[in-house]
Amino acid sequence: MNYKISKRAASLAPSLTLAIDSKAKAMKAAGEDVVGFGAGEPDFDTPQHIKDAAAKALAAGFTKYTPSAGIPELREAIAAKFKRENGLTYKSSQIIVSCGGKHSCYNVILATCEEGDEVLIPAPYWLSYPEMVKLAGAKPVILQTTDKTEFKVTPEQLRAAITPNTRLFILNSPSNPTGSVYTPEETKELGDICVEKNVLIMSDEIYEHLLYDGAKVKSVASFSPAHYDHTIIVHGLAKAYSMTGWRLGFLAAPEPIAKAIDAVQSHSTSNPTSFAQKGGVEALNGPQDHLPVWLAEYDKRRRYAHAKLNSIPGLTCVNAKGAFYLFPNISKTGLNSSEFCAKLLEQEKVAAVPGIAFGADEYIRLSYATSMANIEKGLSRIEKFCKALVK
């Protein structure tokens, strides 16, 4: 049988983060002592009160279909979160609950972009953004940045890249994979340009609560009614509540866009998992005291890893201001990112993600959402590996 695969599916690059994480887990299962820096998820457990709420809902038989955009109780909790934390007023009808933050991003792009449209994506980027744009039939336009600007796109770059075909600008702060954070002033300036040029903004704010060194973030939607009207916020519970496997994301959008996204979702996944949504309500409305504890531990790991990386021959690393990633420059080792990561895994049993997956081949991504013991062991192995390369 000659199976025909669609051009859209055939054009996609597989997720290197998931592929490397799977390979590392397979090696561990085979008894090898692998240190994994690949996965983008907290190593802490979901707080117990959230698990209890979902378990209670499951036991009570809350296992049927819900509205495709999510249960009213959760949409109201999300709207309350935006009002409480961001000073933004959204009606429940502007909130869509999805099957994860990734699903929210995909829904936004699918509902707003089509053939002939261009989507501006600063690089290094989260690796799924360009692939989602391709699936919508649109064209990803990459705005390259480096560690010299802390991986932040400049207003001049953004303005120069906008054409009559530009439909959407993707802003991710704090950033995956770099941990960079746009200041409120920088965010406003980028938003001003998009408003002036009538370009929509997809603001990915899923790492909003993971900030260090006094860094501040402000949603681009909050600067004026015009900014609000041009912005779709995508968010989720995965990172701040360690709910990656729960698959609960959400977004807030102008009403016509929210309505279109609800229609898309109703014909694809229908509703997010019923009893998981009850856990989501508890996550947003319940105690938040886990987060300062987690942040203190992340910060301890971040500081150690950043100092260690900059002491290793051949590596330089800008410190992250948010999320839980570092993005060291490996160009002085003479290897590209794929070669570096392949040899590192083979020779030293350390799993990292090649920067090429994020549009930056001179870098690798290391997640410090793992224990300090793993970080110390893994970075010692990276030091040994690099010393053999750089003499």
N, C-alpha and C positions, 0 to 999 in steps of 0.2 A: 504493500500500500504506500503510495506517495502522499504523505501528509503535508498539506500546505499550511505554513505558519504565516500569520498576518505580518505585514511589514512593521506594524507598531510593536508587536511582541518580539519580533526578531531583532529589532533595533536596540532593545534594552540591555544594559549591562547588569549582571547579577550583583547583589549586595555583597561587597567584599567584607563588610563588618560581620555579617551573619556567616559568611563562608569561613572566615578565619576563626570565629568563635566556635563554629561547628567542628573544624579540624582540630582545634586545641582541645575541645571536649573529647573528641574521639581518641586523641593521643593520651589524654588523662585516663580514659576508660581502659586503654590498653596497658596501663600501669606506668606511663612515663610521667616524670616530674615536670609538668608544664606550668609556667607562670603566664596567666592570660591578662593582657592589658587591652583586650579588644572590645568587650561588650559595653554598650552604652546604657547600663542600668545600675541603680544603686545596689550595693551588696547588703544593705539593711533589709530586714523583713518589713512587710506591710504592718503598720501599727495595729495592735490587737483589736482596738475598738472598731476599726474599719472592717476587719475580718469578721468580727462578731455580728455586725449589722448585716453583712451579706449572708452569713450563715443563718441568721434569724429569718431573713426574707426567704431563703431557700427552704427552710424547715416549715415556713408558713404557707408554702405553695406558690410563692411569687415567681412563677416559672413560665408564664405565658407571654404572648406578644405584648409589646407596649407601643405607644405612638412611635413612628419611625424616627422622629427627632428627639426622642427621650421622654422620660416620665416628667410631668409638670413639676413635681417636687424637686427634681434634680436641676431642671432648667431654671427654676426660681432660685435655687441655691447658687447656681453659677452667676446669674444676674446680680444677686446680692454680693457675691465675691467681687465682681467688677466694680460695683458701687463702693464697697467697703475699702478695697485695696487700690483701686485705680481711679476712683472718682468718675467712673463712666456709667451712664444710665442706659441700660438695655432692657427692652421688654422681653418676656419669655419667648415670644414669637421670633425674636432675632437670635436666639440661642439654638444651636444644633448640637446634640450629643452624638458622638460617632464611636466607631470601633477603634479608638486610639488616635493619638495626635497625628500619626502618619495618614490615617484615613481622613482626618479633617483637612490636611494639606491637599490630598488628592481630590477631595470633593470640591474644594475652593477652585483649584486649577481647572478641573473638568467643567465646572459650572460657569466659569468666566472666560475661558480661553478656547480658541478654535484655530483652524488652519489659517495661516497668514499672520497670526498674532505673534508678538515677540514678548518674552518674559526675561527680565533682567535679574541675574543671579550673581551676587558677589561670590568670588572664590577666595579661599577655600569655602566650600559649601557642603551642607549635609547632602550626602550622595544621592538621595532619592529625588531631590528637587528636579534636576534636569530630566530624569527618566519619566517623572510624572508629566512634565511639560510635553515631552515627546508623545506620551500616551494620549494627550489631549489634541495632538496634531499640530501643536504650536512649536515655536523655535526658541530653545534656550540661548540667551546671549550672556556670556560670562564676563564679569568685570573682575579682573585679576587684582589681588592685593598680596602684600608680603608682610613679613614680620616687621619691616621698617615702619609701617603705619599701624602696627598692632593688628594687622589683618582687617582693617576697616576701610570700606570704600569711601572715597572723598566726594563731596558735592560736585566737584568739577568732573569726576569720572561719571557720576550718575547723569548729570546734565548732558554730557557729550554722547552718552549711549542711547539717549531717548530719541526715537524716530516716530513718524506717524503710525507705525505698526505696533509700538510698545503698548502693551495692555496691562502688564502687571510687573511690579517690583517686589522681590522677596527680601524681607529684612528679618534676620535671625539674631537676636540679642537678648541674653547671653548666647554665644555661638557654639554650636557643634559643627566643626571639630576643634576650634581654636581656643575657646573659652574667652574670646574677646567680648567687650561690653561697650556699646555706644553710650556716651554720656547723653543726658536729656537734651543738651544743646545740639549735639551732633544729630540726634534722632530728629529733632524739630527741623533742622536745616534740610535733611533728606526728605522729610515729609512735605516741607514747603515746596520743594521742586516738583514732587509728584502732584501736589494740588495744582500748582501753576500749569503743569503740562497735562493735567487730567489723566493721570496714571493711577491705577489701583495699587494699593499696598497690601501684600499678605505679610502680616507681622507675626512671626513665629515666636511666641513668648513662653514656651514650655519650661525653660530654665529660669524663669523670672525670679524664683525664690533662692536660687543658688548663687550668692554674691559674696565677694571677699574684698578686703582692703578698703572698706567704705564705699565701694562702687554703688552707684545709684542707677536705676532704670526708670524710664517713664514711657508708657505706651504712646506710640505715635498718634493713636486715635484721640488722645486726651488734650491735644494742643488747641484745637478750635473745632467748631462745627464742621468746617470744610475738611479738616483732617479726619474727623470721625466718619464723614460720608465717603471718604476715599479708602478707608481701612477695613480689612477683615482680619480679626485677631484669631489665630489658631493657638490652642493650648491643650492641656491635658493633665492627668493625675499621675502619670507614670514616674516622673522624676522627683517631685517634691514629696510624694507619698509612697514611693517604691511599689507602684502598682502596674509595672510594665506588662505583666501577663494578664491583667484584668481587661485590657483593651478598652479603655475609656478615655476618649478625647472629647474636646468640645471647641466650638468656635462661636464668635459673635460677629455679626455682619449687618449692614444696612438691610432693611426688610425685604426688598426685592431679591437681593442675592441670597439671603437666608431661605426664602421661599423656593428659589431655584435649587439650592443645595438639598433642601428637604425632598424635593421631587427626585433628584438624582439618587439620594440615599434610599428612598422608598422603593426604587427599582433595582437596587444592587444588594445591599445587606439587610434592608429593613432596619429594625431597631437594634441598638446595642443590647448585650445580655441583660435580662431583666434584673436578676438579683445582684449583679455587679453594680447596677445603677444605684441600688440602695446603699451599697458600700460607698459609692461616690458622694451621696448626700451626706453620709457621716463624715467622710474625709473633709468636705468643705465646711460643714457646720459644727463638727466636733472639736475636741482639743487639738491644738497645733504645737504642743510642747515638744514633740519629737524633733522638729526642724532645727532649733538652735543646737541640739546635741549632735545631730548629723553634720551640720555646717561646721561645727568646731572640729570634728574628726576629719572632714574633707579638707579643711584649711590646714590642719596639721600635716596631712599627707601631701597636699599641694606644695607647701613650703619646702618640705623635705625633698620631694621629687624634683622641683624646680632647681634647687641648689645642687643636687646630685647631678642632674643632667648637664648643667653648665660647667661641671668639673670634669666631664668625660671628654677625652680628646676627640675632636671631629664633630662635636655637637654644640649647638647654641640653642637657647630656648627662651622665648618671651614668656613671662609669667601670665597665667590666666587670671582674669578678674571675675569669672563666673563659670557656671556649669561644673563638670568634673573631668576635664580633659586638658592635657598639655600637648603642644604641637611642635616638637623640636625639629630644627633644621639639620638635615643629615648630609648636606651637599659636600661638605669637606671630606666625607668618607670615600668619595669616588663612586658610590653606588646610587642607583635610582631607588625609589621607595619600594618597588616590588622586589628588586634584588635584595635590598637590605632586609626586608621582612621575611623573605623566603629563607635566606641564609641564617638569620637570627633564630627562626623557629627550628630549623634543621640542626644547627650547631649548638645552640644554647638553650633550646626548649623555652623560648619566650615568644609569645604571640602579641604582635602589634599590628596596626592597620596601615597599609601603605597610603601615603598622602595622595597618590594618583587617583584614588577612589574619591577624593574630595576636590580634585582639580588642582593639586599642588604636589608635584612629583619630587620636590626637594625636601619634603617633610614626612614624618610619620605621626600617627595619632596614638597617644597613650592615655588610657582611662585610669584615673586614680580612685575609681569606685571599686576598690578592692582593699584587702587588709594591708596594714603597714608592713606586716611580715612579708607578704607577697611583693609589695613595692620594693622593699629593701633587697630581697632576693633577686627579683627581676632586674633591678637597675644595676646590681653588682654583675649580673651576667651580661647586660648590655655594655657595661664598662669593659669587661673582659673582651667582648666581641669587637668593640671599637678600637681598643688598644692594639689588637692584631691587624686592624685595617689601616690605622693612622700611625705611622712610625716616623 
